[in-house]
Amino acid sequence: MTVTKERKQEIVKEFSKHENDSGSADVQIAVLTERINSMTEHMRSAVRDYSSRRGLLKMVSKRRSLLDYVRKHEPQRYLELITKLNIRK
């Protein structure tokens, strides 16, 4: 259900703009997407896990606000990001 340390490092390396970049919007969106995907798989088997559902909805909301920020400031980067992460919008 959680993202392993190695997987998170791979994601940071793939989406970072420079070597020490671990907090840019792109990286945050990519890590949240990975967590959302794993949580979605958990929710398919545990339908009545309402506390996990709340956490999932909070993650989706946070990712949406980060995506809105990227779309507002750099529309081309936004389009590249949603196609790379396979996010519907």
N, C-alpha and C positions, 0 to 999 in steps of 0.2 A: 504494500500500500504506500510505502514511502519511497522516495528516490534515493538510491544509494549514493555514497560519496563519490565513487568513481564515475557514475552516470552523470551526476551534477557537474563534475569537472569537465567531462566531455561536452556537455551542453554549453558551459561557460566558454570553453575554448572555441566552439563552433560559432557562437553568436557574439562574441566580444569584438569590440572595435579595435582594441590594442591589447598588448600583453597583460596589463594589470587591470583590465576592465572586468569587474564582476558585478557591477550594480547598475549598468545602463538599462534603459527600458527594454531593449531587445532581449537582454539576458534574463531579466525578471519575467518577461512574458513567456520566454521559452521554458524556464524552470516551472512556472505556474502551469503551463500547458502540460508538461510531463506529469506533474502532480495531479492535475485534473483528470487526465486520462487514466492514471492508476486508480484514483478514487472512484471514477465512473465504473470501472470493472468491479470494484468492491461493492458498490451500491447495487449492481445487478444481482448479486447473490444475497445481500443483506438489505432487503427492501425496507424493513422497519427500523433501520439504524438512523434515527432522526438527528442525533448529534453530529454524525458524519455528514448527513445531508446539509446541515447548517454550515458546516465548515466548507463543504464543496461549493455551496452557493456564495459564500464569502470570497472564496478563491476566484470563482467565475466573475464576480463583481469587480474584484481588484484587477484582474486581467483586462476586463472591459474598459476600466478607467485608464489603464496604461495604454491600451490600444487607441483609445480616443485621443490621448495626449500625443502619441506618435502620429496619428492621422492629421491632427491639427497642425503640427509643426513640420512634418516631412511626409507628405502624402505618398510619394513614390516608395519610400522605405516601408511605409505601412502596407502597401500592396505586396511588396516582396516578402514581408514578414508573414502575412496571413497565407500566402501561397506556400511558403517554405514549411510552415507549421501545420498546414492543412486545416485551417480554421475557417468555419463558415461565417460569412457576413454579407 
